[in-house]
Each structure stands twice: as structure tokens, then as C-alpha cells.
């Protein structure tokens, strides 16, 4: 399932705000392993989620494939389903976003 990478994606690989969860997200969205020998990681907090969100904001063409990330595990599956709600909470009430992410992790780990 390797995708042809856009210039946005190449720039994100080179200069993006990357962490293990955003590298996992990139891997599942493109089929190109960016995990740097790490395992599949989901966002552990709002700052990890922010890096994932920044990836999709920098590379909006990848968002169409977001459902692929559900294969990375139960936490990712729920986060994908609640992606827009978590983003909205981050924009309006970071405390709510933090609680949402923590609840998803606790209930699906």
C-alpha cells in the first residue's frame, strides 16, 4: 500500500514535529515505515495527539486514509473515530481534550 509521497509528506519527514505516535500514523497512512524501529504507538497525551494533528494539517491529502490507522490497535481505532471531536476540544478547551485522550487510553489499552 505504499503511496507516492507528496512534497508535503516529504517535508514533514524532513522537518516535521515528529514523535513515535505521529511516525506510526504516517506509516499506516502511507505504507512507508517512519517508526524508526519503534513499535506502533498511539498518542499518550494531548501533545502527542497535537503532533499527529499537525501531520494531517501539513499533509491533508493523507486524511482520506485515516481509517487505515485503526489496524494499529484499539486505542488508535477509537481515536480515529473521535478525531474531529478531539481536535475541536483542543481548539476550545485543552483540558477536555486531555481528558478525552486519557479516557480513550484507559478504556482501550
C-alpha positions, 0 to 999 in steps of 0.5 A: 500500500505504499503511496507516492509521497507528496512534497508535503509528506516529504517535508514533514519527514524532513522537518516535521514535529515528529514523535513515535505516535505521529511516525506510526500514523504516517506509516499506516497512512502511507505504507512507508515505515517512519517508526524508526524501529519503534513499535506502533504507538498511539498518542499518550497525551494531548501533545502527542495527539497535537503532533499527529494533528499537525501531520494531517494539517501539513499533509491533508491529502493523507486524511482520506486514509485515516481509517487505515490507522485503526489496524494499529490497535484499539486505542488508535481505532477509537481515536480515529473515530473521535478525531474531529471531536478531539481536535475541536476540544483542543481548539476550545478547551485543552483540558477536555481534550486531555481528558478525552485522550486519557479516557480513550487510553484507559478504556482501550489499552 
